[in-house]
Structures are given as C-alpha cells and as structure tokens.
Amino acid sequence: MSLTHRTVAMMMPVTDVDRARTFYSESLGLDYTGTNDEGSAIYALDGGSTLVLLPRPDSRPSDSTAMSFEVDDITAEIDELEQRGVVFEDYDLPDLRTVDHVCVLGAEKAAWFKDPDGNVLCLHQET
C-alpha cells in the first residue's frame, strides 16, 4: 500500500464551527456534506478528499498557509470570491509582493485570504 494514491482528509481547527461553516459554504462555495459526532463540519473536495472543520475553541491559527486551492484562472476566482465577501491579503515584502492581490512566484501565481479564525488560505495557478 502506498499513501501516494490515497485520498486526504484535511483537518482545520476552528473556534466556532457554525461561523466557519457559513464561511466555507457560502463565501467559498464548498460542498458541505454534514457534521460528525464530534461536531466537525465536513466538506467534500475534488478527488475524494475532505475538509474537516474541527471544533477547537482554544485553537490559534498558524502564520503559514493552511490550505491552497489550485485554480485555472486566479483573477476570475478572486473576482468571484470578492463578490461573496472574501477579503484578500496584500503584501509588500522583499520576497513577496502582490499586485491586485496576486503574487507571481516563478511559474506560479498565488493569492491569500483568511477564514474567520485567521487560518491562511491560498489560491494558486500554474502559469
């Protein structure tokens, strides 16, 4: 057996599952499939993977990107998400600068935003 060919369940700690579920369902448009016995909200992702929003009232977000979505057209995706109320981060650092929310990193474009708990999420597009 190789883990290379297995689906993944991404565990994301959140302080308020109901607030997070609203964001992931309505703002991001993810496919909510239900709640487990622990009270975690579960989302179906492409390829059979899942996102599990774990109720962790004392959790603190990482400063690093927690999850990244590969998209075909990053500009169109940003526009659509902004219409749903998603706020994108802008950076002006020595090695990371965004223009219209997008940073070009070699052969990839990326844009970042945060969920209601401050978890950093990303859109990325191969160029």
C-alpha positions as CSV (number, residue, x, y, z in Angstrom):
1,M,0.0,0.0,0.0
2,S,1.2,3.5,-0.8
3,L,-0.1,6.7,0.6
4,T,0.7,8.4,-2.7
5,H,-2.6,7.1,-4.1
6,R,-4.9,7.7,-1.1
7,T,-7.4,10.5,-0.6
8,V,-6.7,13.0,2.1
9,A,-8.7,14.5,4.9
10,M,-7.5,18.0,5.8
11,M,-8.2,18.8,9.5
12,M,-8.7,22.5,10.1
13,P,-9.2,23.7,13.7
14,V,-11.7,26.4,14.2
15,T,-13.0,28.2,17.3
16,D,-16.7,28.4,16.1
17,V,-17.8,25.7,13.7
18,D,-21.1,27.4,12.8
19,R,-19.3,30.6,11.8
20,A,-16.7,28.7,9.9
21,R,-19.4,26.5,8.2
22,T,-21.1,29.7,6.9
23,F,-17.8,31.0,5.5
24,Y,-16.7,27.7,3.8
25,S,-20.2,27.0,2.5
26,E,-21.4,30.5,1.5
27,S,-18.3,32.5,0.9
28,L,-16.1,29.7,-0.7
29,G,-19.0,27.6,-2.1
30,L,-17.6,24.3,-0.8
31,D,-19.9,21.3,-0.8
32,Y,-21.0,20.7,2.9
33,T,-21.8,17.1,3.5
34,G,-22.7,17.1,7.2
35,T,-21.5,17.1,10.7
36,N,-19.8,14.2,12.5
37,D,-20.4,13.0,16.1
38,E,-17.6,15.4,17.4
39,G,-19.5,18.4,15.8
40,S,-17.0,18.8,13.0
41,A,-18.3,20.2,9.7
42,I,-17.3,18.1,6.7
43,Y,-16.8,19.2,3.1
44,A,-16.3,17.1,0.0
45,L,-13.3,18.2,-2.1
46,D,-12.2,17.1,-5.6
47,G,-10.6,13.7,-5.9
48,G,-12.5,12.2,-2.9
49,S,-10.6,14.3,-0.3
50,T,-12.4,16.0,2.5
51,L,-12.0,19.1,4.6
52,V,-12.9,18.7,8.3
53,L,-13.5,21.8,10.4
54,L,-12.6,20.7,13.9
55,P,-14.3,22.4,16.9
56,R,-11.3,23.7,18.9
57,P,-12.4,26.8,21.0
58,D,-8.8,27.5,22.1
59,S,-7.1,27.0,18.7
60,R,-4.8,29.6,17.2
61,P,-4.1,29.9,13.5
62,S,-0.7,29.3,12.0
63,D,1.0,32.2,10.3
64,S,1.7,29.8,7.4
65,T,-0.7,28.8,4.6
66,A,-3.0,26.0,5.9
67,M,-4.6,25.1,2.6
68,S,-4.3,26.1,-1.0
69,F,-6.7,25.6,-3.9
70,E,-5.4,25.1,-7.4
71,V,-7.5,27.2,-9.9
72,D,-7.4,27.6,-13.6
73,D,-7.9,31.4,-13.6
74,I,-6.8,33.1,-10.5
75,T,-8.1,36.6,-11.5
76,A,-11.6,35.3,-12.2
77,E,-11.6,33.3,-8.9
78,I,-10.5,36.3,-6.9
79,D,-13.3,38.4,-8.5
80,E,-15.9,35.7,-7.7
81,L,-14.8,35.3,-4.1
82,E,-14.7,39.0,-3.5
83,Q,-18.3,39.3,-4.7
84,R,-19.1,36.7,-1.9
85,G,-17.3,38.9,0.7
86,V,-13.9,37.2,0.8
87,V,-11.1,39.8,1.6
88,F,-7.7,39.1,0.1
89,E,-4.4,39.9,1.7
90,D,-1.9,42.2,0.1
91,Y,1.8,42.0,0.7
92,D,4.8,44.3,0.0
93,L,7.8,42.5,1.4
94,P,11.3,42.0,0.0
95,D,10.5,38.5,-1.3
96,L,6.7,38.6,-1.6
97,R,4.8,41.4,-3.3
98,T,1.2,41.3,-4.5
99,V,-0.3,43.3,-7.3
100,D,-4.1,43.2,-7.4
101,H,-3.8,40.6,-4.7
102,V,-1.7,38.3,-6.9
103,C,2.0,37.4,-6.3
104,V,4.0,35.8,-9.1
105,L,6.3,33.1,-7.7
106,G,8.3,31.6,-10.6
107,A,5.9,29.5,-12.7
108,E,3.0,30.1,-10.3
109,K,0.6,32.8,-9.3
110,A,-0.8,32.9,-5.7
111,A,-3.3,35.0,-3.7
112,W,-4.0,34.7,0.0
113,F,-7.1,35.3,2.2
114,K,-8.1,34.3,5.8
115,D,-11.1,32.4,7.2
116,P,-13.0,33.8,10.2
117,D,-10.5,32.2,12.5
118,G,-7.4,33.7,10.8
119,N,-6.4,30.4,9.0
120,V,-4.5,31.5,5.9
121,L,-5.9,30.0,2.7
122,C,-4.5,30.4,-0.8
123,L,-5.4,30.2,-4.4
124,H,-2.7,29.2,-6.8
125,Q,-2.4,28.9,-10.5
126,E,0.3,27.2,-12.5
127,T,1.4,29.5,-15.4
